[in-house]
C-alpha cells in the first residue's frame, strides 16, 4: 500500500499558550480507521514585553530607593546642607536689599557702620558671636528702611531666629562695602556676602 501523507499544520491559541500540532494522516483509501494519526503538541508561552507604564513604574521606584538611601546615609548632614542653602539665600536677599536702598538713597540705612550689628528688633541680648566677632548689645532694626519696598519681610534663621533676633548680622567694611553674615551656619560653612 502506498501511503500518501499530507501535512496539516494549525495554530490554536488557548488562553496564554500557543499550541502547535502536527497531524499526519490520510491514506489512499481515506479510511480513518486505517490512518496513521500522529499528533505532536509543542507548547510555548506567549512572549511578553513590558509596557511603558511598567517601565516608568520601575524607574520611579529605583529613584525613590536612591533618594531614601541618600537620606538614610547621613540625614543630619543633608538637613544641615539644606538649612545652609536657605541661610545663603537669606543673606543674599538682605545684601541685595541694602544695596538697592543705598542706590536709591545715596546712603546706607541708619545704624550700619563699622561695628558688627545683629539684625532684629530686640533692644538687648544681641551680643552673640557671629563668625569671629561679637555683635553689639542692641540689635539693628532694618524693618523701617527695607520693608516693604526692598523685602517683603526681614528673613530670620531657619532654626533659631525670629523678628527680635534674626541671627543675621551686617557691617560696613573699611572700604565702605556692605558685609552680611549668617551667625548660625552649620558644618563650619562661612555664609558671608560682601557687595
C-alpha positions as CSV (number, residue, x, y, z in Angstrom):
1,X,0.0,0.0,0.0
2,X,1.1,3.3,-0.8
3,X,0.5,5.9,1.8
4,X,0.2,9.4,0.7
5,X,0.7,11.8,3.6
6,X,-0.5,15.3,3.9
7,X,0.9,17.7,6.3
8,X,-1.6,19.8,8.1
9,X,-0.3,22.5,10.4
10,X,-2.7,24.5,12.5
11,X,-2.2,27.0,15.3
12,X,-4.7,27.2,18.1
13,X,-4.5,29.9,20.7
14,X,-5.6,28.7,24.1
15,X,-5.5,31.3,26.9
16,X,-1.8,32.1,27.5
17,X,-0.4,29.3,25.4
18,X,0.2,28.8,21.7
19,X,-0.3,25.2,20.9
20,X,1.1,23.9,17.7
21,X,0.0,20.5,16.5
22,X,1.0,18.4,13.6
23,X,-1.3,15.8,12.1
24,X,0.0,13.2,9.7
25,X,-2.9,11.3,8.4
26,X,-4.9,10.1,5.4
27,X,-4.1,7.2,3.2
28,X,-5.3,6.5,-0.3
29,X,-8.4,4.7,1.0
30,X,-9.5,7.6,3.1
31,X,-10.4,5.2,5.9
32,X,-9.8,6.9,9.2
33,X,-9.5,3.5,11.0
34,X,-6.5,2.6,8.9
35,X,-5.0,6.0,9.0
36,X,-1.9,6.7,10.9
37,X,-2.5,9.7,13.1
38,X,0.4,11.3,14.9
39,X,-0.3,14.4,17.0
40,X,2.7,16.3,18.3
41,X,2.0,19.1,20.8
42,X,4.5,21.8,21.2
43,X,3.5,24.4,23.8
44,X,5.3,27.7,24.2
45,X,4.4,30.5,26.5
46,X,3.4,33.7,24.7
47,X,6.3,36.1,24.5
48,X,5.5,39.0,26.8
49,X,7.0,42.5,26.8
50,X,7.0,45.3,29.4
51,X,4.5,48.1,28.9
52,X,5.7,51.7,29.1
53,X,3.8,52.1,32.4
54,X,5.6,49.2,33.9
55,X,9.0,50.6,32.8
56,X,8.1,54.1,34.2
57,X,7.0,52.5,37.5
58,X,10.3,50.6,37.8
59,X,12.3,53.8,37.1
60,X,10.2,55.7,39.7
61,X,10.8,53.0,42.3
62,X,14.5,53.0,41.6
63,X,14.6,56.8,42.0
64,X,12.7,56.6,45.3
65,X,15.1,54.0,46.6
66,X,18.1,56.2,45.7
67,X,16.6,59.2,47.5
68,X,15.9,57.1,50.6
69,X,19.4,55.7,50.6
70,X,20.9,59.2,50.3
71,X,18.7,60.5,53.2
72,X,19.5,57.4,55.3
73,X,23.2,57.5,54.8
74,X,23.7,60.8,56.6
75,X,20.4,62.6,57.1
76,X,21.7,65.2,59.6
77,X,24.4,66.4,57.2
78,X,21.8,66.6,54.4
79,X,19.4,68.6,56.5
80,X,22.2,70.9,57.6
81,X,23.1,71.5,54.0
82,X,19.5,72.3,53.1
83,X,19.3,74.8,56.1
84,X,22.6,76.4,55.0
85,X,21.2,76.8,51.5
86,X,18.3,78.7,52.8
87,X,20.6,80.8,55.0
88,X,22.7,81.6,52.0
89,X,19.6,82.8,50.1
90,X,18.5,84.9,53.1
91,X,22.0,86.6,53.4
92,X,22.0,87.3,49.6
93,X,18.4,88.8,49.8
94,X,19.4,91.1,52.8
95,X,22.6,92.2,51.0
96,X,20.7,93.0,47.8
97,X,18.0,94.9,49.7
98,X,20.6,97.0,51.5
99,X,22.5,97.7,48.3
100,X,19.3,98.7,46.5
101,X,18.5,101.1,49.4
102,X,22.0,102.6,49.0
103,X,21.4,103.1,45.3
104,X,18.0,104.8,45.9
105,X,19.0,107.0,48.9
106,X,22.8,107.6,48.3
107,X,23.5,106.3,51.8
108,X,23.3,103.2,53.9
109,X,20.4,102.6,56.2
110,X,20.7,104.2,59.6
111,X,22.7,102.2,62.1
112,X,25.0,100.3,59.6
113,X,28.6,101.2,60.5
114,X,32.0,99.6,61.0
115,X,30.8,97.6,64.0
116,X,29.0,94.2,63.7
117,X,25.3,94.6,64.3
118,X,22.8,91.7,64.6
119,X,19.7,92.4,62.6
120,X,16.5,92.3,64.7
121,X,14.1,94.4,66.8
122,X,15.3,93.5,70.3
123,X,16.8,96.2,72.5
124,X,19.1,93.8,74.3
125,X,20.5,90.3,74.0
126,X,22.1,90.8,70.6
127,X,25.7,90.4,71.7
128,X,26.0,87.0,70.2
129,X,29.1,85.5,68.4
130,X,28.9,85.9,64.7
131,X,31.9,84.4,63.0
132,X,35.0,85.8,64.8
133,X,33.2,88.9,66.2
134,X,30.6,89.6,68.8
135,X,27.7,91.9,67.9
136,X,26.7,95.0,69.8
137,X,24.3,94.6,72.7
138,X,21.3,96.1,70.9
139,X,20.0,94.8,67.5
140,X,19.8,96.8,64.3
141,X,16.2,97.2,63.2
142,X,16.2,97.4,59.4
143,X,12.5,96.9,59.1
144,X,11.6,100.6,58.7
145,X,14.3,101.0,56.0
146,X,13.8,97.8,53.9
147,X,10.2,96.6,54.4
148,X,8.1,96.5,52.2
149,X,9.9,98.3,49.4
150,X,13.0,96.1,49.2
151,X,12.0,93.0,51.2
152,X,8.6,91.6,52.0
153,X,9.9,90.8,55.5
154,X,13.3,90.6,57.2
155,X,14.4,87.0,57.0
156,X,15.4,85.1,60.1
157,X,17.4,82.0,60.7
158,X,15.5,78.8,60.0
159,X,16.1,77.1,63.3
160,X,16.8,79.9,65.9
161,X,15.7,83.2,64.5
162,X,12.6,85.4,64.9
163,X,11.9,89.0,64.2
164,X,13.6,90.1,67.5
165,X,16.8,88.2,66.9
166,X,17.3,87.0,63.3
167,X,20.8,85.6,63.7
168,X,21.9,87.6,60.6
169,X,24.4,90.4,61.0
170,X,25.6,93.4,59.0
171,X,28.5,95.8,59.0
172,X,30.3,98.2,56.7
173,X,33.9,97.4,55.8
174,X,36.7,99.9,55.9
175,X,36.3,100.4,52.1
176,X,32.5,101.1,52.5
177,X,31.4,97.7,51.3
178,X,28.3,96.1,53.0
179,X,29.0,92.7,54.5
180,X,26.1,90.4,55.6
181,X,26.8,87.4,57.8
182,X,24.8,84.3,58.9
183,X,25.7,83.8,62.5
184,X,24.5,80.2,62.9
185,X,25.6,78.5,59.8
186,X,26.2,74.8,60.2
187,X,29.0,72.4,59.2
188,X,31.6,75.1,59.5
189,X,30.4,76.9,56.3
190,X,31.1,80.6,56.1
191,X,27.9,82.2,54.8
192,X,29.1,85.8,54.2
193,X,28.1,88.1,51.3
194,X,30.1,91.2,50.6
195,X,28.9,93.8,48.0
